[in-house]
Amino acid sequence: MKNIMNKGFIMIDSITALTLISVGMIFFCESNQHMYDNLDKARRTLLQKRIDYEKRKGLYDY
């Protein structure tokens, strides 16, 4: 009887671990996408500021 309960506990423990891992992976993927979106916006803003600065200095003649 003790052996069956021990295996049952291990089964529940492994299911809990797999659930936590999958939830962590989903959260990581979503936060990673959010981070890349923010970095892309910041990169575009910095590029636009650099172009505007160089236009004011006369480096670009459009």
C-alpha positions in Angstrom: 0.0 0.0 0.0 2.8 2.4 0.9 4.5 1.7 -2.5 1.3 2.6 -4.4 0.8 5.9 -2.5 4.5 6.8 -3.2 4.0 6.2 -7.0 0.8 8.2 -6.9 2.6 11.1 -5.2 5.4 11.0 -7.8 2.7 11.0 -10.6 1.0 14.1 -9.1 4.3 15.7 -8.5 5.4 15.2 -12.1 2.1 16.5 -13.5 2.5 19.6 -11.3 6.0 20.1 -12.5 5.0 19.7 -16.2 2.1 22.2 -15.7 4.4 24.7 -14.1 7.0 24.3 -16.9 4.4 24.8 -19.6 2.9 27.8 -17.9 6.4 29.3 -17.5 7.1 28.7 -21.2 3.9 30.4 -22.3 4.6 33.4 -20.0 8.2 33.6 -21.3 7.1 33.5 -24.9 4.5 36.3 -24.3 6.9 38.5 -22.3 9.6 37.9 -24.9 7.3 39.1 -27.7 6.4 42.1 -25.7 10.1 42.9 -25.1 10.9 42.6 -28.8 8.0 44.9 -29.7 9.2 47.5 -27.2 12.8 47.2 -28.5 11.6 47.6 -32.1 9.7 50.8 -31.2 12.7 52.2 -29.4 15.0 51.3 -32.3 12.7 53.0 -34.8 12.4 56.1 -32.6 16.2 56.3 -32.3 16.7 55.9 -36.0 14.2 58.6 -36.7 15.8 61.0 -34.3 19.2 60.3 -35.8 17.9 61.0 -39.3 16.2 64.2 -38.2 19.4 65.3 -36.5 21.4 64.7 -39.6 18.9 66.4 -41.8 19.2 69.5 -39.6 22.9 69.4 -39.9 22.5 69.2 -43.7 23.9 65.7 -44.2 20.8 64.6 -46.0 19.4 66.5 -48.9 16.0 65.1 -49.7 
